[in-house]
Amino acid sequence: MIRALTLYCSSSNVNLLFVDIPSHLDDLPPTMLKKDYANVPIIDSVDDVVRRLLSLEMASQKEKMKIKTQQLVEKVRRSPNDNGSFEVQVAMLTAKIRTYEEHLQQHPKDKSNRRRMLMDIDRRKKLLTYLRRVRYDTFENTCKQLNIKYTLPAPYRRRITKRWLVKKAFCLKVFQEVQKLKAPEKLKQRREQRARARAAKEEKQAQCEGTPV
């Protein structure tokens, strides 16, 4: 849980209010050991004070992020040795994106981290789009396990501006003028085609009438 400080100014005084912002790291138990000490054999024989120092209760945000990223990766990886598949990359990017979102709730003017978050979102969307096209079942499972809501990209729409409207009207006017200039030639070609068709039909009828039974 992250606590954000909010200021409320009135005509007489300034009020301070702490707002609790939910974090995606809240589900990590405080008694869980850090990633570097989880598999140490001697860890079971240490006293409670040392164990508490090596647990997530005294861990930093970076150390908690390692544990959270590992948990998300374990949900979608194909095998125990899978560290670079598209699903694993999506899980790692998801952990980073959620951390950026929580940070920006406290610091909305941090443009640098906002840019990094948008870049990671774009990269994750490309990976999900590829998975959706190539392995749809894996795509569905990844979105379900990581709680990702995938939305299809919006169709391309041209922004209507005054310059574009003027250009379109001019192009239509030019097209109509060209069609008017070509109209006599097209009419002449159409009449010639009809005359040739009529002559071929009459010639065929004459051949049929002149053929002896």
Buried (B, 14 or more C-beta within 10 A) or exposed (E): EBEEEEEEEEEEEEEEEEEEEEBBBEEBEEEBBBBEBEEEEEEEEBEEEEBEEBBBEEBEEEBBBBBBBBEBBEEBBEEEEEEEBBBBBBBBBBBBBBBBBBBBBEEEEBEEBBEBBEEBBEBBBEBBBEBBEEBEEBBEBBBEBBEBEBEEEEEEEEEEEEEEEEEEEEEEEEEEEEEEEEEEEEEEEEEEEEEEEEEEEEEEEEEEEEEEE
